[in-house]
């Protein structure tokens, strides 16, 4: 990623020479070298945060970390000093806190992840979030104070569900078409979850023990298997679940699958994009977070009362089939699941207010217009 700095500089010079200077550059956290280059050519930068606003508040800016230093991984299991009670934003387990502590250490690039984030905070004019007050109330005012520049929610930015004919629906959607309404739990852990073979086996056997219909999108973990999912699934698993379960190793139109009438719940790693999509379709969650902001998102969803987390070992974060089965049954079978689903549908109704979502976009556009020339006052 850092090797793009020189070509990016050349690109910006060429664009300026051609009279095509950009109005804004919008970038991710790791491009800490973008704002200095952009500043030399009088182009403002905005950081688009693909994580939750609460996670950014938990990271905090450089000045807040200097006042309230965190040096041991246990420090990350406590709400930071710059976030006032009653908030309880913190990692719950040592294994989760270890990842966060690593972000404060230099890596192979020579620059720690947190230094990249702090540099981005300090040099950009705005921070933008795929979120809204209805989901993360009060967070944007807090972040505006912490970062000393506007923290702007862009709304949930839900992709449209594209209608398809029978031929274009694909194997997954056709399988869902054959299931009863609200009978399937959709299972997907994203593309970067650090899965081990034992993780996959325990998840598979937990889904089998739960006894419910499921659609499992099994993405290929790097280095774990070359093609397909059958090489890593437990012996005989696919035969035993045939008829009520499907394992798909190719690409799946997740938004369409979550919106499908047969889908009742979502077993997820709690990546922010997937979580926002579950909110928009009113689905209760079974949560299996791994790294980065995922554990904090799981805590927040649990507090909202629309999801349950698979039980994990507090030290190493391991889980087993019995815990998976119990969590799935709580959401899909037990009366508790009806309460979770009702709360999820209430949040869906709020997010379905298209006028409110458009106002977030209008507000973002207004900030971009104002701060393009004025800077951050």
N, C-alpha and C positions, 0 to 999 in steps of 0.2 A: 504493500500500500504506500509506504513512504517513498518508494521509487517513482511514484507519479508526480512528485513535487516539481522536478525540473520540467517535464513535459507540460504540466499544468501552467507553469510560469510562461513557457513559450506560447501556449495557447492564448493566455490572457493578453500577452503583448501583441500577438497577431490580431486578436479581436479588437483591441483598442486602436491599433493602427488602421484597421478597416472601418472605424467609426461604429463598432458594434459592442461597445462596453456594456456588460451585463448590468441590469438593475440590482440584482441580488445574486449571491451564491448561497445555496442551501446545502448544508453538509452534515455528515454523521460525526460521532464523537472521535473517531480515530484519526480524522484528518486535521490534526492540530497545526499542521503546517499551512493549511489553506488561508486562515485569516491574516497572517503576516504578509503573505504574497498578495492577497486581495487588497489589503490596506495600502500597499505601495502603489496600487493603481486606482485608488479611491473607489473601490467596490465594496459595499457593505456585505456582511455575512450574517446568516441566521442558522442556528443549529436546530435541526429537526430531530427530536428525541423519540426513538422508536420504542422506548421503555415507558413504564408508568411514571407519572409525575411524582408519585410518592417515593419511588426509587431514587429519583434525582434529588429530592429533598433529603433522603437518607445519605446519599453521597456527600452532599453539602459542598459549598465552595471552599477554596483554599483558606480564606481568612477564618471561616468557622471551624475548620479542622485544626487550625493553629491555636485557636482559643480552647477548643475541646479535643485535644489530640487522642487518636486511637492507635495504639501500638501493638496490642495483643489481640488475637482473634476473638477472645472473650469480650472485648470491647464492642464488637459488632453484634453481640447478642443483646445489646441494650439500646434503647432509643437514644439517639444523639442529643447532646445538650442544647442544640439550637432548635429542637422541635418540642413544643410545649405539651404537657399532658392535656387531655387524656389520650393523645395518640400513643399507639404502641407499635410504631414502625421499627422492627428489629428482626434479625434472624433468630430462629428458634433453636437450631441445632449447630453443634460445633462444625460438622461437615459443611454446612452452608456458610458459616462465618469464615471458614478457611479460604473459600474461594474469594470472598471479599477482601480478606487480608492480603491475598496474593495480588490483587489489583493495585495495591499500594507499593508493591515491590517492582524494581526494574525487571523487564523481561528481555528476550533476545534482541529486541529492537533498540535497547538502550534507554527507552522511555517507558515508564510505568503507565498503565492504563489510566490511573487517576491523574497523572500529570497531563496526559492528553485531554482528559475531560476538563480539568481546571483551566488549562490554556484556552480551550474552546470557550468555556464560560466567560473568561476574562476579555476575550477579543471579539466575540460576536455581539451584535446589537440586540438580537432577540433570541429567545429560545421558544420553540414551537413544539406542541404536544398533540399526539393523536388521543385526545381525551376531552372531557368536558366537566363542568361543575356538577352535573347530575351523577357522574361516576366518581369524581374525586373532589368533593366539596372542600373549598378552602385552600386547596393545594397551590393554586396559581397565585393567589395573594401572598402566600408564604414564600414561594419561589421568587416572586418579583422582589420581595424584601431581601431574601438571602443572596440572590445573584446580582441585585442592584441594577436590574434591567427588566424589561417586560417579559413575563412568562405567559405565552399566549396559547390557549386551547384552540385547536382547529376543529373540534367536534370528533365524532367517532369514525368518519370517513369510510363508511361501509361500502365495499364494492357491490355493484348491482348483481342480483341473481339473474343470469342470462337464460332466457327460455331456449330450450332445444327441442328438436323433433325426436322421434323415437330412435332414428338412426344415430343421432348425435349425442344421445344421453350417456352412453358409455356403460361399462359393466357394473360399476358401483351404483349408479343411479337406477339402473334397471333392476338390480338386486333389491334396492330399497323400495322400489315400486311394488315388489311382491310381498313386502312385510306389512303386518297390521299397523294401523296408526299408533304413533307414540309407543313403539315397542322395542326400539333399537337404541343402544348406546354406541355413539360414534367414538372411536379410539384413535388418537393421533398424538404423538409426542414430538412433533416438529422434526427438523433436519439436523439439529446440533446437540440433542440430548446425549450425554456421555453414557450410553447404554453398554452394559456388559452382557455376555451370554447368559449369565445367571439372572440378570434383570429381565431379559426377554423371556426366559423360561418361567420365572415366577409370575410375570404379567400374564403370559399365555395360560398357565394353569389356574391362575386366579379368575380369569374370564371364564374358563371352563367350569370351575367350581360355582361361580355365581349363577349359572343356569339361565342366563338371559340372552336375548338376541344381541349380537354386536357386529359392527363393521370396524375392522382394525386396519388402519393405514400404516403399514410397517415400512418406514423409510430405512434405507440401507446405511447403518452406521459404518463410518470409515474403518476399513481394515477388518471388519467382523465377518463379512461374507461377500462373495463376489456377485452373485446374481440370485434373485428370487428370495423367498423367505423360508422355503421348506428346509434348507440346510441348517437352520438354526432353531427351528421350532422343536418342541419336545416330540419324541417318537410317538407317532399315531395321533397327534393332536388334530391335524386337519381332518382326518377321518372321523374322529369322535365329535367334532363340532359341526360337521357338515349338515346343512339345512337350517341351522340357527345362527351360524357365524360365518363371516367371510374375512379372509386376510388378503389385502391388496398391497402389492409391492411397487406398483407404478404410481404415476401422478394421479391425484384425485382432485376434482373441483370442490374444495372444502366448503366454500360458501354455499354452493348448491346442496351439498350433503347435509350441512347443518340446517338449512332452510327446509329440508324435505319433511313431509308430514309424518314419515315413519320414525324420524329421529326424536328421541325423548330426552336425551342427556348427552354429555360430552365428557369423556375421560381424557384429560389434557395435561401437558407439562406446565401449563400456565404461562406460556409465552404471551406477551401483551397483545399481539395481533389476534391470536386465537381466542384469548379471553374476551376482547372487545367484540369479536364476532359472536361468541356465545351469548353475551349480553344482548346484542341486537336481535337475536332470534329466540330469546326467552328460555334458554336451556340451563338447567341446573348442572353443576359440575362435580365430577370425581377428579380430584387433583393429585398429580404425581410430579411435583416440581423437582428440579435438579440444581440449576446454577443461576447465577446473575440475579436478575430481579424476580425470577419465578417464585422462590419461597415467600418473598414479601407480597407478591400478588396473591398467592394462596391464602396468606393471613388475612388480607383485605377482603377477599371473596368470602372467606369463612365468617368474618365479622358482619358482612352483609346478609348472611344467612341463606346463601344460594349455592353453597357447595360444601363438600366434605373432603378431607384429605386422607389419602391412604396412610395408615399408620407406618411410621418409620422409626428406626433405631436412632436415638438422639445423638449418638457418637459418630457413627459412620454413615447414617442415612439409608441403610439397607431396608428392604421391605420383603414381604413374602406373599405367597399365593393366598393364604388365609386372610391377610389384611386387604388385599385387592378385592377378593370376593365379598368381604364384609362391607367395604365402602361402596362397591357397585350395588349390592342389595339394598343398602340404606337409601340410595337414590332411586333405584329402579323398581324395588319391590315393597319396601316398608312404607308405612304411613308418613314417615318423616320426609320421604321423597315428594309426596304431594304438597307438603308445606314449602319445601325448597322450590319446587316448580312454580307454585303460586307466586312466591316472591320474585322469581326470575321473570315471570310474565309481567309483573308490575313494573320492573325496571325496563323491560322491552317496550312497554307502552310509553314510558317517558322518552326513551331514545327514538321512538317512532315519530316524534314531533319534528317533521321535516323543516318547519319554519324556524324552530329553535336551532336545529343543526345548521341551517343556512346562515343564521345570524352569527354563528361562530366563524364561518368562512368570511362573511362580510367584515367582521371585526379584525380578522387576520389581515385581510386586504388593506384595511384602513391603517393598521400598524405598519405594514410594508410600505405604504405610501408615505406615511409620516416620518418613519425612521430611515428611509432611504437617504434623505438629504439632511435631516436634522440630527442624525446620530441618536445616542441614548442620553436624554437630558435627565 
